[in-house]
């Protein structure tokens, strides 16, 4: 079974997530598998799926964020079962995925991702994205999207929200939830955190005893492990996430998926996941024999 840790502000919405799995495509929930023919990708979120392929090939994080799906032309209805009225999901699109987008033929992931994005933008009515580079990796960020009336407007992205997370001793999960809660209070749409995995995998892979992360055990240590003193002040939620993950011994990435629609009940979910199936790939000095071993 999967563990889902929503922010406390939106616990009720987490129940709704389970009923709308295909709509969100969240990492903790099942979703339609993309059709990847090698030369094309067809899915409701083809850029997210292209990011999955490229970051696996290059070993560099490529984060992805949905735009707000308010325009009817960006939506379609998926029927989950007979007699089911269906739910809204992003409209499926097909984008080219050129051959040669791999390290042996395209030197950098920056060039490969730009090629994918340029091909995606050939679809004139699709939301437009920009690529940002940080010290952590690459980020696909919505730039222009159509509002409910079909007019192209600047995207209002939840992770653009300016947040302050008081410095304190929390687990990695606690920090992640604190960022989402702070962004959710300031964002246009409610924001949740989602962490898929077993046995407190985030705490285990984030921290590296004897390695680069200094864990300070709290007075009342939890089963999830020690607490890392961390905080953020007056920065975007995206930059706060980047800074938090830069302390990790394992490379992570995120996918931010939003519920299509234009109602007050709509919301977005930040899904945190690994980039590579390796333990402690960002930690050169970890005192553990598990370094570099595939996670079972």
ABEGO torsion letter per residue (X at the ends): XBBBBBBAAAAAAAAAAAAAAAAAGBAABBBBBBBBAGABBBBABAAAAAAAAAAAAAGBBBBBBBBBBABAAABBBBBABBGBAEBBBBBBBBBBBBBGBBAAABABAAAAAAAAAAAAAABAABBBBBBBBBAAEBBBBBABBBBAAGBBBBBBBAAABBBBBBBBBBBAAAAAAAAAAAAAAABABBBBBBBBEBGGAAAAAABBBGBABBBBBBABBBAAEBBBBBBBBGBBAAAAAAAAAAABABBBBBBBBBBBEABAABBBBBBBBBABABBGAABAABBBAABGBBBX
